[in-house]
Structures are given as structure tokens and as C-alpha cells.
């Protein structure tokens, strides 16, 4: 009797622990999910002949852009990075910051004028060198670099007046 | 009799479709979870209209530079302000303590052996130079001197990396 009884018994696996684990996994993946951020890059090069005798003697026309901080501006919360709890912004940005760009004897404080000035150079051949001085930040350099790349200059390098402190 | 039997009936919810759905969602999230993003620290990049959309090539080193100058590569801190020079001396600025020795060592030992090297005919006397780029991702407020220092380390005689890429956010028109 007992034997036949067992035969007909339906085997019901207990699903509860599996569902628990599955939910935990699901929640883990949702929480750790980071959406692919859209990122771009700007290509540049460093001087190749640093620390050794330069092999080229011929003078070539070049553009040397020197960046100075004319007005450091003030650090304030950036409203574009605001959240519900901090509507004024989580991250800081500069307000009223002015950068002075010097190319040879010319001096500019806005990028439109600099762009205008640079149109006279041959975009494929003229090397452009960036030399950014004291207190400039990454964003300042990328802003000018963006203009120069947009104009079509091909040879972009960074000069080193490696100022520290 | 019929009433009684209704009361005794055990309500069995059919779990199968729910479990199917949950599995499907798990698989979706595993696939979407892009592991290559792990190398990117959370930074606010400056916006550039000309930024080329970046399809990260395999193995390109990415240096994240935080606002205070801390340099992170693959979640590993290679430099932070006043990093212990441990007796190393800067090979370019003789006599100064080298706070960047660990960065230089990482470049030399972990990057250089995997970089393709070519000889530039214009600079043949320099011999073989690594021909692959390094991506520098810095916060928009990171002082340039930190990036400039990374470039200096790149140009050290025993490293000579000369291709750099600067990360910027693509202009989304907002």
C-alpha cells in the first residue's frame, strides 16, 4: 500500500529559495547597472625629441598658444549637475572665468577672436603647440583644443613648462 | 459538499511565467552591464564639439585624473598629492624627489611591453618609439599642471610614449 502511494505522489520541488536568489541577483544587476556614457576624445601628441638633440634644423612656421588665467573666476555649484536634493548642483564650476590666449605678440580673451586669427595658417602643415601656465585647468585647455581641432589643425602638441607649485 | 470542497482547495499560483521573466531580466542586465566601463572613474568631463566618438581599442591604458590630481588606472591609484617618493629621484629634473615613480614604473612595466613600436623616419635617431596612445581622462576642474606632469612622465627617456588622447564629453546639444 505504502509503495503504490509513493509512486503516485507528485514530486514538487520547493521553488522558494531559487526565486529568492534570483530576485537578489536581479536587484544586484539593476543596482550595479551603469549606462554606457557617451565619451569622446581629442587626439594630440607630445614632442618626440624631448631630452635629445633635435634632428630638424629648418625653421618652420608654427603657432604657439600660451594660456594664462586672466581672471580665475569663482567656484560655484553647477546647476546643470543638480539633483532633487541639491538643485543648485552637486559639482562645482567656474563662474566669470577669463583665460587669456597669447599667440606670438597677439593676445585674445575670447575664442572667437582666436579662431579668426588662426584662419591665416595652413591647417595641415602648421604645428600648434599648447603651453598652459599657472592655474589653468583641464577644461580651459580642452576648450581651446576643441577650437583648434575644429578648425582642422593636424599637428597638435603640448609644450612643457612643467610648472609645479 | 461543493461549498466545502471549494474551501479546501489550495490556491496554487503558477510561478513559471514569473520565473521566466526574472531570468530574462537577469540575462538582459548581465549583457548590458558593460565591463569595459569599469576602468572609467566618475568624472565631470569638459564638453567639446569636435570630440571624436571614442570606441575604446583593446588594451589602451586609461588614466583617470581626479580634481585633486589623484591618478587612477584600472581602479589602482598610481599617484596622489605628496605621494611617497621612496627615495626615487626625478630623471628629468635632477635632484628633485620623484613623486611619480609609481606611475612611471607602471607605464614602463605594465604598458610598454604591450605597445606596438615603430621607427619614425624623421626621428630615426630616437630608435623605436611606442606607437599607441594613452587616454587621459581628467575632471574639467583638474589643474593642468597634473596633466602636464603625466605628459612629462610619458616623455621620460625610458618610456617615450608620445601619443596622448584627452577625453571630453560629446556635445549633446543641450
Boltz contact constraints between the chains, C-beta under 6 A:
constraints:
  - contact:
      token1: [A, 15]
      token2: [B, 15]
      max_distance: 6.0
  - contact:
      token1: [A, 22]
      token2: [B, 22]
      max_distance: 6.0
  - contact:
      token1: [A, 25]
      token2: [B, 26]
      max_distance: 6.0
  - contact:
      token1: [A, 26]
      token2: [B, 22]
      max_distance: 6.0
  - contact:
      token1: [A, 26]
      token2: [B, 25]
      max_distance: 6.0
  - contact:
      token1: [A, 26]
      token2: [B, 26]
      max_distance: 6.0
  - contact:
      token1: [A, 29]
      token2: [B, 29]
      max_distance: 6.0
  - contact:
      token1: [A, 33]
      token2: [B, 29]
      max_distance: 6.0
  - contact:
      token1: [A, 33]
      token2: [B, 33]
      max_distance: 6.0
  - contact:
      token1: [A, 34]
      token2: [B, 37]
      max_distance: 6.0
  - contact:
      token1: [A, 36]
      token2: [B, 34]
      max_distance: 6.0
  - contact:
      token1: [A, 38]
      token2: [B, 170]
      max_distance: 6.0
  - contact:
      token1: [A, 39]
      token2: [B, 54]
      max_distance: 6.0
  - contact:
      token1: [A, 39]
      token2: [B, 167]
      max_distance: 6.0
  - contact:
      token1: [A, 40]
      token2: [B, 51]
      max_distance: 6.0
  - contact:
      token1: [A, 40]
      token2: [B, 52]
      max_distance: 6.0
  - contact:
      token1: [A, 40]
      token2: [B, 53]
      max_distance: 6.0
  - contact:
      token1: [A, 40]
      token2: [B, 54]
      max_distance: 6.0
  - contact:
      token1: [A, 40]
      token2: [B, 168]
      max_distance: 6.0
  - contact:
      token1: [A, 40]
      token2: [B, 170]
      max_distance: 6.0
  - contact:
      token1: [A, 41]
      token2: [B, 52]
      max_distance: 6.0
  - contact:
      token1: [A, 41]
      token2: [B, 54]
      max_distance: 6.0
  - contact:
      token1: [A, 41]
      token2: [B, 165]
      max_distance: 6.0
  - contact:
      token1: [A, 41]
      token2: [B, 167]
      max_distance: 6.0
  - contact:
      token1: [A, 42]
      token2: [B, 166]
      max_distance: 6.0
  - contact:
      token1: [A, 42]
      token2: [B, 168]
      max_distance: 6.0
  - contact:
      token1: [A, 43]
      token2: [B, 165]
      max_distance: 6.0
  - contact:
      token1: [A, 44]
      token2: [B, 164]
      max_distance: 6.0
  - contact:
      token1: [A, 45]
      token2: [B, 162]
      max_distance: 6.0
  - contact:
      token1: [A, 45]
      token2: [B, 163]
      max_distance: 6.0
  - contact:
      token1: [A, 46]
      token2: [B, 151]
      max_distance: 6.0
  - contact:
      token1: [A, 46]
      token2: [B, 154]
      max_distance: 6.0
  - contact:
      token1: [A, 46]
      token2: [B, 155]
      max_distance: 6.0
  - contact:
      token1: [A, 46]
      token2: [B, 162]
      max_distance: 6.0
  - contact:
      token1: [A, 48]
      token2: [B, 123]
      max_distance: 6.0
  - contact:
      token1: [A, 48]
      token2: [B, 162]
      max_distance: 6.0
  - contact:
      token1: [A, 50]
      token2: [B, 155]
      max_distance: 6.0
  - contact:
      token1: [A, 51]
      token2: [B, 157]
      max_distance: 6.0
  - contact:
      token1: [A, 55]
      token2: [B, 125]
      max_distance: 6.0
  - contact:
      token1: [A, 91]
      token2: [B, 44]
      max_distance: 6.0
  - contact:
      token1: [A, 132]
      token2: [B, 144]
      max_distance: 6.0
  - contact:
      token1: [A, 136]
      token2: [B, 144]
      max_distance: 6.0
  - contact:
      token1: [A, 137]
      token2: [B, 141]
      max_distance: 6.0
  - contact:
      token1: [A, 137]
      token2: [B, 143]
      max_distance: 6.0
  - contact:
      token1: [A, 137]
      token2: [B, 144]
      max_distance: 6.0
  - contact:
      token1: [A, 138]
      token2: [B, 138]
      max_distance: 6.0
  - contact:
      token1: [A, 138]
      token2: [B, 140]
      max_distance: 6.0
  - contact:
      token1: [A, 138]
      token2: [B, 142]
      max_distance: 6.0
  - contact:
      token1: [A, 139]
      token2: [B, 46]
      max_distance: 6.0
  - contact:
      token1: [A, 139]
      token2: [B, 140]
      max_distance: 6.0
  - contact:
      token1: [A, 141]
      token2: [B, 144]
      max_distance: 6.0
  - contact:
      token1: [A, 142]
      token2: [B, 46]
      max_distance: 6.0
  - contact:
      token1: [A, 142]
      token2: [B, 48]
      max_distance: 6.0
  - contact:
      token1: [A, 142]
      token2: [B, 168]
      max_distance: 6.0
  - contact:
      token1: [A, 146]
      token2: [B, 48]
      max_distance: 6.0
  - contact:
      token1: [A, 146]
      token2: [B, 50]
      max_distance: 6.0
  - contact:
      token1: [A, 149]
      token2: [B, 50]
      max_distance: 6.0
  - contact:
      token1: [A, 150]
      token2: [B, 50]
      max_distance: 6.0
  - contact:
      token1: [A, 158]
      token2: [B, 151]
      max_distance: 6.0
  - contact:
      token1: [A, 160]
      token2: [B, 152]
      max_distance: 6.0
  - contact:
      token1: [A, 162]
      token2: [B, 148]
      max_distance: 6.0
  - contact:
      token1: [A, 162]
      token2: [B, 152]
      max_distance: 6.0
